Amino acid sequence: MAVPKCKVSKARRDTRRSNNTKLEACGLVKCSNPECNEMNKPHRVCKVCGFYDGKKVLDVKA
Ligand SMILES: [Zn+2]
């Protein structure tokens, strides 16, 4: 059976747990288009206006 080689310090253990809870909490970011105000998933083109990183990259059928 595998046995841990070193004791994980409280700081390292707590950092690991806090990172996991952070991933669950965040899931949406505001659209980069100031006129859109839509909430989108990060690193994806906005479905409503076609903006990504402040630029229009996709023509959306209105
Ligand atoms: Zn948008």
PDB file of the backbone (N, CA, C, O) and the ligand in Angstrom, with CONECT records:
HET     ZN  A 101       1
ATOM      1  N   MET A   1       0.838  -1.191   0.000  1.00  0.00           N
ATOM      2  CA  MET A   1       0.000   0.000   0.000  1.00  0.00           C
ATOM      3  C   MET A   1       0.874   1.242   0.000  1.00  0.00           C
ATOM      4  O   MET A   1       1.888   1.308   0.695  1.00  0.00           O
ATOM      5  N   ALA A   2       0.465   2.222  -0.791  1.00  0.00           N
ATOM      6  CA  ALA A   2       1.246   3.464  -0.892  1.00  0.00           C
ATOM      7  C   ALA A   2       1.119   4.279   0.386  1.00  0.00           C
ATOM      8  O   ALA A   2       0.028   4.449   0.930  1.00  0.00           O
ATOM      9  N   VAL A   3       2.254   4.776   0.849  1.00  0.00           N
ATOM     10  CA  VAL A   3       2.288   5.557   2.082  1.00  0.00           C
ATOM     11  C   VAL A   3       2.869   6.934   1.753  1.00  0.00           C
ATOM     12  O   VAL A   3       3.880   7.005   1.054  1.00  0.00           O
ATOM     13  N   PRO A   4       2.275   8.022   2.227  1.00  0.00           N
ATOM     14  CA  PRO A   4       2.833   9.351   1.965  1.00  0.00           C
ATOM     15  C   PRO A   4       4.240   9.480   2.520  1.00  0.00           C
ATOM     16  O   PRO A   4       4.520   9.070   3.646  1.00  0.00           O
ATOM     17  N   LYS A   5       5.138  10.070   1.696  1.00  0.00           N
ATOM     18  CA  LYS A   5       6.543  10.153   2.089  1.00  0.00           C
ATOM     19  C   LYS A   5       6.757  11.238   3.138  1.00  0.00           C
ATOM     20  O   LYS A   5       7.530  11.058   4.079  1.00  0.00           O
ATOM     21  N   CYS A   6       6.064  12.369   2.969  1.00  0.00           N
ATOM     22  CA  CYS A   6       6.250  13.498   3.888  1.00  0.00           C
ATOM     23  C   CYS A   6       4.902  13.958   4.402  1.00  0.00           C
ATOM     24  O   CYS A   6       3.873  13.799   3.745  1.00  0.00           O
ATOM     25  N   LYS A   7       4.934  14.533   5.596  1.00  0.00           N
ATOM     26  CA  LYS A   7       3.718  15.120   6.132  1.00  0.00           C
ATOM     27  C   LYS A   7       3.390  16.389   5.354  1.00  0.00           C
ATOM     28  O   LYS A   7       4.276  17.207   5.107  1.00  0.00           O
ATOM     29  N   VAL A   8       2.122  16.566   4.962  1.00  0.00           N
ATOM     30  CA  VAL A   8       1.684  17.784   4.293  1.00  0.00           C
ATOM     31  C   VAL A   8       1.381  18.820   5.371  1.00  0.00           C
ATOM     32  O   VAL A   8       0.576  18.587   6.272  1.00  0.00           O
ATOM     33  N   SER A   9       2.048  19.970   5.258  1.00  0.00           N
ATOM     34  CA  SER A   9       1.873  21.001   6.283  1.00  0.00           C
ATOM     35  C   SER A   9       0.455  21.560   6.254  1.00  0.00           C
ATOM     36  O   SER A   9      -0.259  21.418   5.261  1.00  0.00           O
ATOM     37  N   LYS A  10       0.058  22.193   7.347  1.00  0.00           N
ATOM     38  CA  LYS A  10      -1.290  22.767   7.417  1.00  0.00           C
ATOM     39  C   LYS A  10      -1.486  23.815   6.328  1.00  0.00           C
ATOM     40  O   LYS A  10      -2.556  23.908   5.726  1.00  0.00           O
ATOM     41  N   ALA A  11      -0.417  24.617   6.078  1.00  0.00           N
ATOM     42  CA  ALA A  11      -0.541  25.670   5.063  1.00  0.00           C
ATOM     43  C   ALA A  11      -0.768  25.053   3.686  1.00  0.00           C
ATOM     44  O   ALA A  11      -1.610  25.523   2.921  1.00  0.00           O
ATOM     45  N   ARG A  12      -0.012  23.996   3.373  1.00  0.00           N
ATOM     46  CA  ARG A  12      -0.145  23.374   2.057  1.00  0.00           C
ATOM     47  C   ARG A  12      -1.506  22.684   1.927  1.00  0.00           C
ATOM     48  O   ARG A  12      -2.153  22.782   0.884  1.00  0.00           O
ATOM     49  N   ARG A  13      -1.931  22.004   2.957  1.00  0.00           N
ATOM     50  CA  ARG A  13      -3.238  21.341   2.951  1.00  0.00           C
ATOM     51  C   ARG A  13      -4.355  22.368   2.756  1.00  0.00           C
ATOM     52  O   ARG A  13      -5.259  22.163   1.945  1.00  0.00           O
ATOM     53  N   ASP A  14      -4.288  23.481   3.509  1.00  0.00           N
ATOM     54  CA  ASP A  14      -5.357  24.481   3.427  1.00  0.00           C
ATOM     55  C   ASP A  14      -5.346  25.196   2.073  1.00  0.00           C
ATOM     56  O   ASP A  14      -6.400  25.555   1.549  1.00  0.00           O
ATOM     57  N   THR A  15      -4.145  25.401   1.506  1.00  0.00           N
ATOM     58  CA  THR A  15      -4.072  26.014   0.177  1.00  0.00           C
ATOM     59  C   THR A  15      -4.741  25.131  -0.855  1.00  0.00           C
ATOM     60  O   THR A  15      -5.479  25.615  -1.713  1.00  0.00           O
ATOM     61  N   ARG A  16      -4.481  23.826  -0.772  1.00  0.00           N
ATOM     62  CA  ARG A  16      -5.087  22.885  -1.715  1.00  0.00           C
ATOM     63  C   ARG A  16      -6.616  22.927  -1.600  1.00  0.00           C
ATOM     64  O   ARG A  16      -7.314  22.964  -2.614  1.00  0.00           O
ATOM     65  N   ARG A  17      -7.125  22.922  -0.392  1.00  0.00           N
ATOM     66  CA  ARG A  17      -8.586  22.923  -0.206  1.00  0.00           C
ATOM     67  C   ARG A  17      -9.209  24.237  -0.652  1.00  0.00           C
ATOM     68  O   ARG A  17     -10.297  24.249  -1.228  1.00  0.00           O
ATOM     69  N   SER A  18      -8.516  25.348  -0.385  1.00  0.00           N
ATOM     70  CA  SER A  18      -9.089  26.637  -0.777  1.00  0.00           C
ATOM     71  C   SER A  18      -9.127  26.757  -2.291  1.00  0.00           C
ATOM     72  O   SER A  18     -10.060  27.346  -2.836  1.00  0.00           O
ATOM     73  N   ASN A  19      -8.116  26.204  -2.993  1.00  0.00           N
ATOM     74  CA  ASN A  19      -8.124  26.246  -4.455  1.00  0.00           C
ATOM     75  C   ASN A  19      -9.293  25.449  -5.010  1.00  0.00           C
ATOM     76  O   ASN A  19      -9.900  25.859  -5.999  1.00  0.00           O
ATOM     77  N   ASN A  20      -9.617  24.326  -4.399  1.00  0.00           N
ATOM     78  CA  ASN A  20     -10.722  23.507  -4.891  1.00  0.00           C
ATOM     79  C   ASN A  20     -12.057  24.220  -4.719  1.00  0.00           C
ATOM     80  O   ASN A  20     -12.907  24.162  -5.607  1.00  0.00           O
ATOM     81  N   THR A  21     -12.250  24.888  -3.593  1.00  0.00           N
ATOM     82  CA  THR A  21     -13.515  25.576  -3.377  1.00  0.00           C
ATOM     83  C   THR A  21     -13.636  26.769  -4.318  1.00  0.00           C
ATOM     84  O   THR A  21     -14.741  27.124  -4.728  1.00  0.00           O
ATOM     85  N   LYS A  22     -12.482  27.404  -4.671  1.00  0.00           N
ATOM     86  CA  LYS A  22     -12.514  28.544  -5.565  1.00  0.00           C
ATOM     87  C   LYS A  22     -13.028  28.114  -6.948  1.00  0.00           C
ATOM     88  O   LYS A  22     -13.775  28.855  -7.587  1.00  0.00           O
ATOM     89  N   LEU A  23     -12.631  26.922  -7.409  1.00  0.00           N
ATOM     90  CA  LEU A  23     -13.032  26.448  -8.720  1.00  0.00           C
ATOM     91  C   LEU A  23     -14.546  26.267  -8.791  1.00  0.00           C
ATOM     92  O   LEU A  23     -15.156  26.552  -9.821  1.00  0.00           O
ATOM     93  N   GLU A  24     -15.152  25.798  -7.710  1.00  0.00           N
ATOM     94  CA  GLU A  24     -16.594  25.608  -7.722  1.00  0.00           C
ATOM     95  C   GLU A  24     -17.326  26.943  -7.722  1.00  0.00           C
ATOM     96  O   GLU A  24     -18.385  27.080  -8.333  1.00  0.00           O
ATOM     97  N   ALA A  25     -16.749  27.930  -7.028  1.00  0.00           N
ATOM     98  CA  ALA A  25     -17.458  29.188  -6.861  1.00  0.00           C
ATOM     99  C   ALA A  25     -17.503  29.973  -8.159  1.00  0.00           C
ATOM    100  O   ALA A  25     -18.553  30.515  -8.505  1.00  0.00           O
ATOM    101  N   CYS A  26     -16.369  30.053  -8.908  1.00  0.00           N
ATOM    102  CA  CYS A  26     -16.341  30.872 -10.108  1.00  0.00           C
ATOM    103  C   CYS A  26     -16.724  30.042 -11.315  1.00  0.00           C
ATOM    104  O   CYS A  26     -16.281  28.901 -11.446  1.00  0.00           O
ATOM    105  N   GLY A  27     -17.531  30.588 -12.188  1.00  0.00           N
ATOM    106  CA  GLY A  27     -17.901  29.882 -13.397  1.00  0.00           C
ATOM    107  C   GLY A  27     -18.297  30.831 -14.499  1.00  0.00           C
ATOM    108  O   GLY A  27     -18.383  30.439 -15.663  1.00  0.00           O
ATOM    109  N   LEU A  28     -18.539  32.065 -14.144  1.00  0.00           N
ATOM    110  CA  LEU A  28     -19.028  33.028 -15.123  1.00  0.00           C
ATOM    111  C   LEU A  28     -18.253  34.340 -15.014  1.00  0.00           C
ATOM    112  O   LEU A  28     -17.872  34.767 -13.924  1.00  0.00           O
ATOM    113  N   VAL A  29     -18.030  34.966 -16.165  1.00  0.00           N
ATOM    114  CA  VAL A  29     -17.428  36.302 -16.197  1.00  0.00           C
ATOM    115  C   VAL A  29     -18.324  37.206 -17.029  1.00  0.00           C
ATOM    116  O   VAL A  29     -19.120  36.747 -17.848  1.00  0.00           O
ATOM    117  N   LYS A  30     -18.171  38.505 -16.796  1.00  0.00           N
ATOM    118  CA  LYS A  30     -18.980  39.471 -17.529  1.00  0.00           C
ATOM    119  C   LYS A  30     -18.446  39.602 -18.953  1.00  0.00           C
ATOM    120  O   LYS A  30     -17.245  39.465 -19.185  1.00  0.00           O
ATOM    121  N   CYS A  31     -19.331  39.865 -19.894  1.00  0.00           N
ATOM    122  CA  CYS A  31     -18.946  40.012 -21.301  1.00  0.00           C
ATOM    123  C   CYS A  31     -17.997  41.199 -21.455  1.00  0.00           C
ATOM    124  O   CYS A  31     -18.114  42.204 -20.753  1.00  0.00           O
ATOM    125  N   SER A  32     -17.040  41.056 -22.406  1.00  0.00           N
ATOM    126  CA  SER A  32     -16.036  42.117 -22.599  1.00  0.00           C
ATOM    127  C   SER A  32     -16.619  43.315 -23.336  1.00  0.00           C
ATOM    128  O   SER A  32     -16.020  44.390 -23.346  1.00  0.00           O
ATOM    129  N   ASN A  33     -17.790  43.134 -23.955  1.00  0.00           N
ATOM    130  CA  ASN A  33     -18.460  44.241 -24.628  1.00  0.00           C
ATOM    131  C   ASN A  33     -19.192  45.087 -23.596  1.00  0.00           C
ATOM    132  O   ASN A  33     -20.090  44.578 -22.924  1.00  0.00           O
ATOM    133  N   PRO A  34     -18.836  46.376 -23.444  1.00  0.00           N
ATOM    134  CA  PRO A  34     -19.489  47.193 -22.401  1.00  0.00           C
ATOM    135  C   PRO A  34     -20.985  47.375 -22.625  1.00  0.00           C
ATOM    136  O   PRO A  34     -21.717  47.635 -21.671  1.00  0.00           O
ATOM    137  N   GLU A  35     -21.464  47.241 -23.888  1.00  0.00           N
ATOM    138  CA  GLU A  35     -22.897  47.416 -24.158  1.00  0.00           C
ATOM    139  C   GLU A  35     -23.704  46.134 -23.971  1.00  0.00           C
ATOM    140  O   GLU A  35     -24.931  46.161 -24.068  1.00  0.00           O
ATOM    141  N   CYS A  36     -23.034  45.009 -23.703  1.00  0.00           N
ATOM    142  CA  CYS A  36     -23.722  43.717 -23.677  1.00  0.00           C
ATOM    143  C   CYS A  36     -24.199  43.347 -22.272  1.00  0.00           C
ATOM    144  O   CYS A  36     -25.366  43.004 -22.081  1.00  0.00           O
ATOM    145  N   ASN A  37     -23.294  43.416 -21.285  1.00  0.00           N
ATOM    146  CA  ASN A  37     -23.609  43.104 -19.882  1.00  0.00           C
ATOM    147  C   ASN A  37     -24.090  41.670 -19.680  1.00  0.00           C
ATOM    148  O   ASN A  37     -24.805  41.396 -18.716  1.00  0.00           O
ATOM    149  N   GLU A  38     -23.718  40.759 -20.562  1.00  0.00           N
ATOM    150  CA  GLU A  38     -24.128  39.360 -20.431  1.00  0.00           C
ATOM    151  C   GLU A  38     -23.062  38.601 -19.646  1.00  0.00           C
ATOM    152  O   GLU A  38     -21.877  38.924 -19.715  1.00  0.00           O
ATOM    153  N   MET A  39     -23.506  37.572 -18.889  1.00  0.00           N
ATOM    154  CA  MET A  39     -22.559  36.728 -18.169  1.00  0.00           C
ATOM    155  C   MET A  39     -22.215  35.523 -19.045  1.00  0.00           C
ATOM    156  O   MET A  39     -23.103  34.833 -19.546  1.00  0.00           O
ATOM    157  N   ASN A  40     -20.895  35.276 -19.224  1.00  0.00           N
ATOM    158  CA  ASN A  40     -20.441  34.187 -20.085  1.00  0.00           C
ATOM    159  C   ASN A  40     -19.454  33.311 -19.337  1.00  0.00           C
ATOM    160  O   ASN A  40     -18.940  33.684 -18.283  1.00  0.00           O
ATOM    161  N   LYS A  41     -19.197  32.128 -19.906  1.00  0.00           N
ATOM    162  CA  LYS A  41     -18.120  31.281 -19.391  1.00  0.00           C
ATOM    163  C   LYS A  41     -16.786  31.901 -19.797  1.00  0.00           C
ATOM    164  O   LYS A  41     -16.682  32.462 -20.888  1.00  0.00           O
ATOM    165  N   PRO A  42     -15.759  31.813 -18.941  1.00  0.00           N
ATOM    166  CA  PRO A  42     -14.485  32.445 -19.268  1.00  0.00           C
ATOM    167  C   PRO A  42     -13.790  31.783 -20.461  1.00  0.00           C
ATOM    168  O   PRO A  42     -13.942  30.583 -20.687  1.00  0.00           O
ATOM    169  N   HIS A  43     -13.029  32.574 -21.221  1.00  0.00           N
ATOM    170  CA  HIS A  43     -12.240  32.133 -22.382  1.00  0.00           C
ATOM    171  C   HIS A  43     -13.133  31.603 -23.498  1.00  0.00           C
ATOM    172  O   HIS A  43     -12.738  30.707 -24.244  1.00  0.00           O
ATOM    173  N   ARG A  44     -14.352  32.166 -23.611  1.00  0.00           N
ATOM    174  CA  ARG A  44     -15.247  31.778 -24.690  1.00  0.00           C
ATOM    175  C   ARG A  44     -15.870  33.025 -25.312  1.00  0.00           C
ATOM    176  O   ARG A  44     -16.050  34.044 -24.645  1.00  0.00           O
ATOM    177  N   VAL A  45     -16.196  32.927 -26.609  1.00  0.00           N
ATOM    178  CA  VAL A  45     -16.832  34.044 -27.296  1.00  0.00           C
ATOM    179  C   VAL A  45     -18.249  34.213 -26.740  1.00  0.00           C
ATOM    180  O   VAL A  45     -18.940  33.238 -26.444  1.00  0.00           O
ATOM    181  N   CYS A  46     -18.660  35.480 -26.608  1.00  0.00           N
ATOM    182  CA  CYS A  46     -20.002  35.757 -26.095  1.00  0.00           C
ATOM    183  C   CYS A  46     -21.036  35.285 -27.104  1.00  0.00           C
ATOM    184  O   CYS A  46     -20.924  35.575 -28.296  1.00  0.00           O
ATOM    185  N   LYS A  47     -22.051  34.552 -26.627  1.00  0.00           N
ATOM    186  CA  LYS A  47     -23.082  34.013 -27.517  1.00  0.00           C
ATOM    187  C   LYS A  47     -24.033  35.107 -27.993  1.00  0.00           C
ATOM    188  O   LYS A  47     -24.625  34.987 -29.066  1.00  0.00           O
ATOM    189  N   VAL A  48     -24.185  36.168 -27.211  1.00  0.00           N
ATOM    190  CA  VAL A  48     -25.183  37.192 -27.510  1.00  0.00           C
ATOM    191  C   VAL A  48     -24.646  38.192 -28.534  1.00  0.00           C
ATOM    192  O   VAL A  48     -25.340  38.514 -29.498  1.00  0.00           O
ATOM    193  N   CYS A  49     -23.415  38.691 -28.339  1.00  0.00           N
ATOM    194  CA  CYS A  49     -22.907  39.760 -29.200  1.00  0.00           C
ATOM    195  C   CYS A  49     -21.688  39.335 -30.011  1.00  0.00           C
ATOM    196  O   CYS A  49     -21.283  40.082 -30.901  1.00  0.00           O
ATOM    197  N   GLY A  50     -21.087  38.192 -29.756  1.00  0.00           N
ATOM    198  CA  GLY A  50     -19.946  37.734 -30.545  1.00  0.00           C
ATOM    199  C   GLY A  50     -18.639  38.403 -30.196  1.00  0.00           C
ATOM    200  O   GLY A  50     -17.715  38.400 -31.010  1.00  0.00           O
ATOM    201  N   PHE A  51     -18.529  38.980 -29.009  1.00  0.00           N
ATOM    202  CA  PHE A  51     -17.302  39.637 -28.585  1.00  0.00           C
ATOM    203  C   PHE A  51     -16.387  38.657 -27.868  1.00  0.00           C
ATOM    204  O   PHE A  51     -16.837  37.749 -27.170  1.00  0.00           O
ATOM    205  N   TYR A  52     -15.082  38.867 -28.061  1.00  0.00           N
ATOM    206  CA  TYR A  52     -14.088  38.132 -27.275  1.00  0.00           C
ATOM    207  C   TYR A  52     -12.907  39.056 -27.044  1.00  0.00           C
ATOM    208  O   TYR A  52     -12.355  39.607 -27.997  1.00  0.00           O
ATOM    209  N   ASP A  53     -12.512  39.233 -25.791  1.00  0.00           N
ATOM    210  CA  ASP A  53     -11.363  40.069 -25.406  1.00  0.00           C
ATOM    211  C   ASP A  53     -11.532  41.493 -25.935  1.00  0.00           C
ATOM    212  O   ASP A  53     -10.572  42.104 -26.402  1.00  0.00           O
ATOM    213  N   GLY A  54     -12.761  42.018 -25.858  1.00  0.00           N
ATOM    214  CA  GLY A  54     -13.008  43.395 -26.247  1.00  0.00           C
ATOM    215  C   GLY A  54     -13.139  43.635 -27.729  1.00  0.00           C
ATOM    216  O   GLY A  54     -13.309  44.780 -28.148  1.00  0.00           O
ATOM    217  N   LYS A  55     -13.063  42.578 -28.554  1.00  0.00           N
ATOM    218  CA  LYS A  55     -13.178  42.746 -29.999  1.00  0.00           C
ATOM    219  C   LYS A  55     -14.306  41.872 -30.540  1.00  0.00           C
ATOM    220  O   LYS A  55     -14.615  40.827 -29.967  1.00  0.00           O
ATOM    221  N   LYS A  56     -14.925  42.302 -31.654  1.00  0.00           N
ATOM    222  CA  LYS A  56     -15.978  41.502 -32.279  1.00  0.00           C
ATOM    223  C   LYS A  56     -15.324  40.455 -33.168  1.00  0.00           C
ATOM    224  O   LYS A  56     -14.653  40.805 -34.139  1.00  0.00           O
ATOM    225  N   VAL A  57     -15.507  39.185 -32.855  1.00  0.00           N
ATOM    226  CA  VAL A  57     -14.838  38.127 -33.611  1.00  0.00           C
ATOM    227  C   VAL A  57     -15.863  37.236 -34.319  1.00  0.00           C
ATOM    228  O   VAL A  57     -15.479  36.357 -35.090  1.00  0.00           O
ATOM    229  N   LEU A  58     -17.164  37.449 -34.071  1.00  0.00           N
ATOM    230  CA  LEU A  58     -18.167  36.539 -34.606  1.00  0.00           C
ATOM    231  C   LEU A  58     -19.399  37.345 -34.981  1.00  0.00           C
ATOM    232  O   LEU A  58     -19.831  38.217 -34.227  1.00  0.00           O
ATOM    233  N   ASP A  59     -19.973  37.050 -36.165  1.00  0.00           N
ATOM    234  CA  ASP A  59     -21.223  37.703 -36.552  1.00  0.00           C
ATOM    235  C   ASP A  59     -22.387  36.895 -36.015  1.00  0.00           C
ATOM    236  O   ASP A  59     -22.579  35.742 -36.400  1.00  0.00           O
ATOM    237  N   VAL A  60     -23.165  37.498 -35.122  1.00  0.00           N
ATOM    238  CA  VAL A  60     -24.288  36.808 -34.502  1.00  0.00           C
ATOM    239  C   VAL A  60     -25.554  37.196 -35.227  1.00  0.00           C
ATOM    240  O   VAL A  60     -25.825  38.376 -35.449  1.00  0.00           O
ATOM    241  N   LYS A  61     -26.340  36.171 -35.600  1.00  0.00           N
ATOM    242  CA  LYS A  61     -27.621  36.442 -36.267  1.00  0.00           C
ATOM    243  C   LYS A  61     -28.606  36.998 -35.259  1.00  0.00           C
ATOM    244  O   LYS A  61     -28.922  36.351 -34.260  1.00  0.00           O
ATOM    245  N   ALA A  62     -29.091  38.202 -35.526  1.00  0.00           N
ATOM    246  CA  ALA A  62     -29.978  38.858 -34.570  1.00  0.00           C
ATOM    247  C   ALA A  62     -31.417  38.358 -34.700  1.00  0.00           C
ATOM    248  O   ALA A  62     -32.296  38.809 -33.966  1.00  0.00           O
TER     249      ALA A  62
HETATM  250 ZN    ZN A 101     -21.631  39.937 -25.083  1.00  0.00          ZN2+
END
